[in-house]
Amino acid sequence: MSAHAMESDSRSRGRGHGRHSYWSPRFWLLPLLVLLLLGGAGTALYIGGLGSPGDHLKHFPLAVVNQDRGATPADGGSPENLGQNITDQMQQGFAQNDEIDLRVLSWDDAQEQLRKGQIHGAVVIPESFSADALGLVSGALTDTEVTRPSITVYSNPLAGPLASSLATSAVDPALEQANTGLGEQLTSAAEEAQTEARAEQQRELGELGLPAEVQQQVAPTVDGTSTDLLRAPISVTTTAYETPPEGSALGMGAFFYSVLLMVVGVSGSVAIHFLVDSRLGVAPVEMGPRFSLGPRVQPARWKTYLIKWGIVVLGALPTAGFMMWVASAVGMPIPHGGWFFLTTWLSIVTVSAVTTALITLFGSIGMVLSLIYVVFMGLPAATGVVPLEALPGFFTFIARGEPLYHMTMANRAVLYFDAEGDAGLQSGIIGMLILILIAVAVAMIFAVLYDRKFGRRRAELAGSPGGQP
């Protein structure tokens, strides 16, 4: 056979092989399955986790502060502390299930827990509550100026805007019930006071011999306005304990920044994975119209892992500083710069340790698993959008194993809670360090086992003898 015929035959077989590859189910089935897996898993985890936070409340931390000093009714009855009655009613109501963790605190303790993000809201009953409430009864029969009893609900938007909304939604029914109950009590007391006042007046006017019609006209009466006020006496005011600073995205800035760090950590690790493999001669990397592949080094897998992750560990130092500078330049307030640099750098390093470990264990499939584990499972569990106490039990269970959860807690503590250790900074840093230790240990162990069982990594042409996976 001539050289021309052989070349023609080779081209023909190449075209036939190409057509066979394009139409083979193996060519398109795996990519389709990957898309289905990512789409289905992302929807189930992200939408399923965040869709109905109000239906998953469990041990949601709220506080009630009773500063009421109590008061004695105008008729000289026994002293009453109506604020304590409301506190007791709230405790009994929330004790019927485990949705709300109601903490009875002093105002100082409540403020401390609000400042550290340890509670999502506080109901504060002021000192004059009983006096103001009882004053409505006596004021309803006289021209005395009265003050409505008030209750203030402090939300905590720095712990999350949605958490504040859930907090107010949780206490509103309890306060409405308290308002109705106190209204019935005061209305009954006003009716009794009216009856007694009329009887006393009739006795006095009867001694003067005035006609009954005149007595009826001047009889003490609770008018319509007073009646309406007595039925719903409590004035409830909802306000933020501390307003999020300008540039903090209404308290979501720490979460958004942590998500950004997660993206940098995942995408940077994947890019470095390809670049390092190309330089080590393991797999080519495409740069525009050209492919780049270095000489075959056949490194040990554990060395490759440490090289890839080590590049991120070092590269994250200037990256963290640059990201902080850009964030500050666009208006994001950054207190405690030293701590924030540490949490920023550690966040990138943690995500990279986990992502690179998954790639080391599972190869290219590890990139897909990184998206599912670090991103899709991490976003709902991070407590940045929905607080942990309002998530389905699955996310509560996995949160401590998610990098984004610890990243958000640490960054939020630095940005909004004065870098307090027990506001999430300490637990966040420790959590990230533990995840790094686990990821590195698992990657190193399996890398050594893979090398012993399958040999060193190296590039081989498809179908060549002796090729390694």
CORNOR-V941916 format. One record per helix or strand of 2 or more residues. SS is the DSSP state (A for helix, B for strand). FROM is the first residue (numbers start at 1). LEN is the number of residues. If there is no record, write none. Layout:
# CORNOR-V941916
ss->{SS,SS}
from->{FROM,FROM}
len->{LEN,LEN}
This chain:
# CORNOR-V941916
ss->{A,A,A,B,B,B,A,B,A,B,A,B,A,A,A,A,B,A,A,B,B,A,A,A,A,A,A,A,A}
from->{3,25,53,60,71,79,82,100,107,121,129,150,157,161,212,224,235,249,253,285,290,301,337,365,388,393,403,421,425}
len->{21,26,4,7,2,2,13,5,9,5,11,6,3,47,6,8,6,3,27,3,3,29,26,17,3,9,14,3,30}
